[in-house]
Amino acid sequence: MPEPTSFPSRFTSRRGLLFGTAAVSAGALLTGCTSNESSDDEPAANDQPAAEDKPGKQVTIGFAGPQADHGWLNAINDNAKSRAKKYSDVTLEITEGSNDTAAQIGQIETLINKKVDVLVVLPADGKALTQVGLKAMRAGIPVVNLDRIFNTPQAYRCWIGGDNYGMGLSAGHYIGEQLKGKSGALVIELAGLDNLELTKQRSQGFDDALKNYPNVRKVARQAADFTVESGQAKMAQLLQAQPKFDALWNHDDDQGVGALRAIEQAGRDDFLMVGGAGALSAFQAIKQDNGVLKATVLYPPTMAASAIDLARALGQAKGVSGLAEYEIPASLTLYSAVVDKDNVDQYMSTGFK
């Protein structure tokens, strides 16, 4: 998913899910924070209350994100808004998205001055907004840092985000398994912006996964820029340069729309394609199963809904059901699941437009 700001790899690697010595999946967290299975408060540890759907203390959450100039970013905003509406005890103060760092800093400062209970921030630039994160924390307002990470853990109480390296791993293993019985299998890659750390992490994960399949060799790579137009142009170049290959990994489903146009125009259907991020259009194509797109690897925008869950738990001084600790985790890295025809129905409602 295109997050045009890099962040330290220690938080985007598979080791990013660190809660002291304990690790838990995103699914466990969501179940714990929003479970409908019990009407009674279930303690996270001893008599510590755990966050749940049952109304509790009123919490005002300030939400600040970048301009929704991409389907994934728009889905981030939608997920945050819809999750907040789920709770009668949550008031969401949401800013107008901006990619201008000075404007976003001003918006966050306004939320600080309003004395919101908790802040959820997806920074346009993690490094540039670190100081305003610190300002909020020093003012006693806990910050849930969403995806693009601040430069220091002192600027947030909890970080939650995707796993770019894990995306590459999942894509590489899926393709490797599909081509396992084919001798001399050839793979190509349509990456995102090469000047972003996240693109490097995705490519590294992909390459590392393919090392497990000695019959598979990556023979070409082109970098696009997460747009439909660049996807179409760069895919056309790949198709012209590579008359024969067996699989393609495209980093982003939005640029994948353009890539699929180029593939259709070239009349090619002799390979399988795996996408990235989880767009609705990709899910629909996978379900129809009448083209080259057979799977996509998630970079789930549902992380914004989870961020609201975490912020609510912080505001109510509650922990997470299913964990022994009294507090919510310090960081949570989401798993990059592969969606194919076997499980696409499960994920269809999460697809972004």
C-alpha positions as CSV (number, residue, x, y, z in Angstrom):
1,M,0.0,0.0,0.0
2,P,1.4,3.3,-0.8
3,E,2.5,5.1,2.3
4,P,4.8,7.8,0.9
5,T,7.0,8.0,4.0
6,S,9.5,5.5,5.1
7,F,9.8,4.3,8.7
8,P,12.4,2.2,10.6
9,S,12.5,-1.4,9.5
10,R,12.6,-2.7,13.1
11,F,8.9,-1.8,13.3
12,T,8.0,-3.1,9.8
13,S,9.8,-6.4,10.0
14,R,8.2,-9.6,11.3
15,R,9.8,-8.8,14.6
16,G,7.7,-5.7,14.9
17,L,5.1,-7.5,17.0
18,L,6.7,-7.0,20.4
19,F,5.0,-6.7,23.7
20,G,7.8,-7.4,26.1
21,T,8.2,-11.1,25.5
22,A,4.6,-11.8,24.3
23,A,3.3,-11.7,20.8
24,V,-0.4,-11.7,19.7
25,S,-2.1,-11.6,16.3
26,A,-4.2,-8.7,15.1
27,G,-7.2,-11.0,15.2
28,A,-6.7,-11.7,18.9
29,L,-6.5,-8.0,19.6
30,L,-9.6,-7.2,17.7
31,T,-11.5,-10.0,19.4
32,G,-10.3,-8.8,22.7
33,C,-11.1,-5.2,22.3
34,T,-14.5,-5.6,20.7
35,S,-15.8,-9.1,21.6
36,N,-19.5,-9.7,21.6
37,E,-19.1,-13.1,23.2
38,S,-19.6,-12.0,26.8
39,S,-21.8,-9.5,28.5
40,D,-19.5,-9.4,31.5
41,D,-16.2,-7.6,31.9
42,E,-13.5,-10.2,31.5
43,P,-10.3,-9.3,33.2
44,A,-7.1,-9.0,31.1
45,A,-5.2,-9.9,34.3
46,N,-6.7,-10.6,37.7
47,D,-9.4,-7.9,38.1
48,Q,-8.2,-5.6,35.4
49,P,-11.1,-4.7,33.1
50,A,-10.7,-5.5,29.4
51,A,-12.2,-3.3,26.6
52,E,-15.3,-4.7,25.1
53,D,-18.5,-3.5,23.2
54,K,-20.3,-2.8,26.5
55,P,-20.5,1.0,26.9
56,G,-18.1,2.5,29.4
57,K,-16.4,5.8,30.1
58,Q,-17.0,8.4,27.4
59,V,-13.8,8.9,25.3
60,T,-13.1,11.7,22.8
61,I,-10.6,10.5,20.2
62,G,-8.8,12.9,17.9
63,F,-8.0,11.5,14.5
64,A,-5.5,13.1,12.1
65,G,-4.5,11.5,8.8
66,P,-3.1,12.6,5.4
67,Q,-5.1,13.5,2.4
68,A,-7.0,10.6,1.0
69,D,-5.5,10.7,-2.5
70,H,-5.3,6.9,-2.9
71,G,-7.9,4.2,-2.4
72,W,-6.0,2.8,0.6
73,L,-5.8,6.1,2.4
74,N,-9.5,6.7,1.8
75,A,-10.2,3.3,3.3
76,I,-8.2,4.3,6.3
77,N,-10.5,7.3,7.0
78,D,-13.6,5.2,6.3
79,N,-12.5,2.5,8.7
80,A,-11.8,4.9,11.5
81,K,-15.1,6.7,11.1
82,S,-17.2,3.5,10.9
83,R,-15.4,1.9,13.9
84,A,-16.0,5.0,16.0
85,K,-19.7,5.0,15.2
86,K,-19.9,1.4,16.5
87,Y,-19.3,2.7,20.1
88,S,-21.9,4.9,21.9
89,D,-19.1,5.9,24.3
90,V,-16.8,7.3,21.6
91,T,-16.7,10.8,20.1
92,L,-14.5,11.1,17.1
93,E,-12.9,14.5,16.3
94,I,-11.5,14.1,12.8
95,T,-9.4,16.6,10.9
96,E,-9.4,17.4,7.2
97,G,-6.6,15.2,5.7
98,S,-3.5,17.0,4.5
99,N,-0.2,16.0,2.9
100,D,1.3,19.3,4.0
101,T,3.2,18.5,7.2
102,A,2.9,22.0,8.6
103,A,-0.9,21.9,8.1
104,Q,-1.2,18.5,9.7
105,I,0.9,19.6,12.6
106,G,-1.4,22.6,13.1
107,Q,-4.4,20.3,13.0
108,I,-2.9,18.0,15.6
109,E,-2.1,21.0,17.8
110,T,-5.7,22.1,17.6
111,L,-6.8,18.6,18.8
112,I,-4.2,18.9,21.7
113,N,-5.7,22.3,22.6
114,K,-9.1,20.8,22.6
115,K,-7.8,18.3,25.2
116,V,-9.0,15.2,23.5
117,D,-8.6,12.0,25.5
118,V,-6.5,10.1,23.0
119,L,-5.0,10.9,19.6
120,V,-4.8,8.6,16.6
121,V,-2.3,9.9,14.0
122,L,-1.3,8.6,10.6
123,P,1.4,11.1,9.8
124,A,2.0,12.5,6.3
125,D,5.6,12.2,7.3
126,G,6.6,10.3,10.4
127,K,9.9,12.1,10.9
128,A,8.4,15.6,10.4
129,L,5.6,15.0,12.8
130,T,7.6,13.4,15.6
131,Q,7.7,16.6,17.6
132,V,4.0,17.1,17.7
133,G,3.6,13.5,18.8
134,L,6.0,14.3,21.7
135,K,4.0,17.4,22.5
136,A,0.8,15.4,22.8
137,M,2.4,12.8,25.0
138,R,3.9,15.4,27.2
139,A,0.5,17.0,27.5
140,G,-0.8,13.7,28.9
141,I,-2.6,12.7,25.7
142,P,-1.7,9.2,24.7
143,V,-1.0,8.8,21.0
144,V,-1.8,5.8,18.8
145,N,0.7,6.1,15.9
146,L,-0.9,4.5,12.8
147,D,1.5,2.9,10.3
148,R,4.0,5.6,9.4
149,I,6.1,5.6,12.5
150,F,7.4,8.6,14.4
151,N,11.2,8.8,14.9
152,T,11.1,7.9,18.6
153,P,8.8,5.6,20.7
154,Q,8.5,8.5,23.1
155,A,6.2,10.2,20.6
156,Y,3.5,7.5,20.9
157,R,2.0,5.1,23.4
158,C,1.2,2.4,20.9
159,W,2.2,1.8,17.2
160,I,0.0,-0.3,14.9
161,G,0.7,-0.8,11.2
162,G,1.4,-3.2,8.3
163,D,4.3,-5.4,7.5
164,N,5.9,-4.5,4.2
165,Y,8.6,-7.2,4.4
166,G,5.9,-9.7,5.3
167,M,4.0,-8.7,2.2
168,G,6.9,-9.7,0.1
169,L,7.3,-12.9,2.0
170,S,3.7,-13.9,1.6
171,A,3.7,-13.0,-2.1
172,G,6.9,-15.0,-2.7
173,H,5.8,-18.1,-0.9
174,Y,2.4,-18.1,-2.6
175,I,4.0,-17.8,-6.0
176,G,6.7,-20.4,-5.1
177,E,4.1,-22.9,-4.0
178,Q,2.1,-22.4,-7.2
179,L,5.2,-23.0,-9.3
180,K,6.7,-25.7,-7.2
181,G,6.4,-28.4,-9.8
182,K,7.6,-26.3,-12.7
183,S,11.2,-26.6,-13.8
184,G,12.9,-23.3,-14.7
185,A,10.0,-21.1,-13.6
186,L,10.5,-17.4,-14.3
187,V,9.1,-14.5,-12.2
188,I,8.9,-10.8,-12.7
189,E,8.1,-8.0,-10.2
190,L,6.2,-4.7,-10.6
191,A,7.3,-2.7,-7.6
192,G,6.3,0.7,-6.1
193,L,8.3,3.8,-5.7
194,D,12.0,2.8,-5.3
195,N,12.9,5.8,-3.2
196,L,10.6,4.5,-0.4
197,E,11.9,2.2,2.3
198,L,8.6,0.3,2.2
199,T,9.2,-0.7,-1.4
200,K,12.7,-1.9,-0.6
201,Q,11.3,-4.0,2.3
202,R,8.6,-5.5,0.1
203,S,11.1,-6.5,-2.6
204,Q,13.5,-7.9,0.0
205,G,10.8,-10.1,1.5
206,F,9.9,-11.3,-2.0
207,D,13.4,-12.1,-2.9
208,D,14.0,-13.9,0.5
209,A,10.9,-16.0,0.0
210,L,11.9,-17.1,-3.5
211,K,15.2,-18.4,-2.2
212,N,13.2,-21.3,-0.8
213,Y,12.3,-22.4,-4.3
214,P,15.4,-23.3,-6.3
215,N,13.3,-23.9,-9.5
216,V,12.1,-20.3,-9.5
217,R,14.1,-17.3,-10.7
218,K,13.2,-13.6,-10.8
219,V,14.3,-12.3,-14.2
220,A,12.9,-8.7,-14.3
221,R,11.8,-5.9,-12.0
222,Q,10.2,-2.5,-12.8
223,A,9.3,0.3,-10.3
224,A,6.0,2.1,-10.8
225,D,4.6,4.8,-8.5
226,F,1.3,3.4,-7.1
227,T,-0.8,5.0,-9.8
228,V,-3.0,3.4,-12.5
229,E,-1.1,5.2,-15.2
230,S,2.4,4.2,-14.0
231,G,1.2,0.6,-13.6
232,Q,0.0,0.4,-17.2
233,A,3.2,2.0,-18.6
234,K,5.7,0.0,-16.6
235,M,3.8,-3.3,-17.1
236,A,3.8,-2.6,-20.9
237,Q,7.6,-2.3,-20.7
238,L,7.9,-5.5,-18.8
239,L,5.7,-7.4,-21.2
240,Q,7.7,-6.2,-24.1
241,A,11.0,-7.1,-22.5
242,Q,9.9,-10.5,-21.2
243,P,8.1,-12.5,-23.8
244,K,7.8,-15.5,-21.5
245,F,7.4,-15.7,-17.7
246,D,5.3,-17.7,-15.3
247,A,4.3,-15.3,-12.5
248,L,4.1,-11.6,-11.7
249,W,4.0,-9.9,-8.3
250,N,2.6,-6.4,-8.3
251,H,3.1,-4.4,-5.1
252,D,-0.1,-2.4,-5.2
253,D,-3.6,-3.1,-6.4
254,D,-4.3,0.5,-7.5
255,Q,-1.3,0.4,-10.0
256,G,-2.5,-3.1,-10.7
257,V,-5.5,-1.7,-12.4
258,G,-3.2,-0.2,-15.0
259,A,-1.1,-3.3,-15.1
260,L,-4.1,-5.4,-16.0
261,R,-5.0,-3.0,-18.8
262,A,-1.5,-3.5,-20.3
263,I,-1.8,-7.2,-20.0
264,E,-5.2,-7.3,-21.7
265,Q,-4.0,-5.0,-24.4
266,A,-1.0,-7.3,-25.0
267,G,-3.4,-10.3,-25.2
268,R,-1.4,-12.2,-22.5
269,D,-2.9,-14.8,-20.2
270,D,0.0,-17.2,-19.9
271,F,1.0,-16.4,-16.3
272,L,-0.4,-15.9,-12.9
273,M,-0.5,-12.5,-11.1
274,V,-0.5,-11.7,-7.4
275,G,-1.4,-8.2,-6.3
276,G,-0.9,-6.2,-3.1
277,A,-2.9,-4.2,-0.5
278,G,-6.5,-5.6,-0.8
279,A,-8.5,-3.4,-3.2
280,L,-12.2,-4.4,-3.9
281,S,-11.5,-4.5,-7.6
282,A,-8.8,-7.1,-7.0
283,F,-11.1,-9.2,-4.8
284,Q,-13.8,-9.1,-7.4
285,A,-11.3,-10.2,-10.2
286,I,-10.0,-13.0,-8.0
287,K,-13.6,-14.2,-7.3
288,Q,-14.5,-14.2,-11.0
289,D,-11.3,-16.2,-11.7
290,N,-11.4,-15.5,-15.4
291,G,-8.1,-13.6,-15.8
292,V,-4.4,-13.7,-14.7
293,L,-5.0,-12.1,-11.2
294,K,-5.2,-15.1,-8.8
295,A,-4.4,-13.6,-5.4
296,T,-3.5,-10.4,-3.6
297,V,-1.5,-9.9,-0.4
298,L,-3.1,-7.7,2.3
299,Y,-1.8,-4.4,3.7
300,P,-5.0,-4.0,5.6
301,P,-6.6,-0.6,6.0
302,T,-8.7,-2.1,8.8
303,M,-5.7,-1.1,10.9
304,A,-7.5,2.2,11.4
305,A,-10.4,0.5,12.9
306,S,-8.1,-1.4,15.2
307,A,-6.4,1.9,16.1
308,I,-9.8,3.3,17.3
309,D,-10.2,0.1,19.4
310,L,-6.8,0.7,21.0
311,A,-7.5,4.4,21.5
312,R,-10.8,3.6,23.2
313,A,-9.1,1.0,25.5
314,L,-6.5,3.6,26.4
315,G,-9.1,6.2,27.1
316,Q,-11.0,3.8,29.4
317,A,-7.8,2.5,31.1
318,K,-8.5,-1.0,30.0
319,G,-6.4,-3.8,28.7
320,V,-6.9,-6.4,26.0
321,S,-8.9,-9.5,26.6
322,G,-6.8,-12.7,26.2
323,L,-3.6,-11.1,27.4
324,A,-2.3,-11.2,30.9
325,E,-0.8,-7.7,30.9
326,Y,-2.7,-4.8,32.4
327,E,-1.9,-2.5,29.5
328,I,-2.5,-2.6,25.8
329,P,0.6,-3.5,23.7
330,A,3.3,-1.0,22.8
331,S,3.3,-2.1,19.1
332,L,1.3,-4.3,16.8
333,T,2.4,-5.5,13.4
334,L,-0.5,-6.8,11.2
335,Y,-0.1,-10.0,9.3
336,S,0.0,-9.9,5.5
337,A,-2.5,-12.6,4.6
338,V,-2.9,-13.9,1.0
339,V,-6.4,-13.7,-0.4
340,D,-7.2,-16.1,-3.3
341,K,-10.4,-17.7,-4.6
342,D,-10.6,-20.0,-1.6
343,N,-11.0,-17.2,1.0
344,V,-11.9,-14.1,-1.0
345,D,-15.5,-14.1,0.2
346,Q,-14.2,-13.7,3.8
347,Y,-12.3,-10.5,2.9
348,M,-14.7,-9.0,0.3
349,S,-16.2,-6.5,2.8
350,T,-12.8,-5.2,3.7
351,G,-11.8,-4.3,0.1
352,F,-11.2,-0.6,-0.6
353,K,-12.3,1.3,-3.7
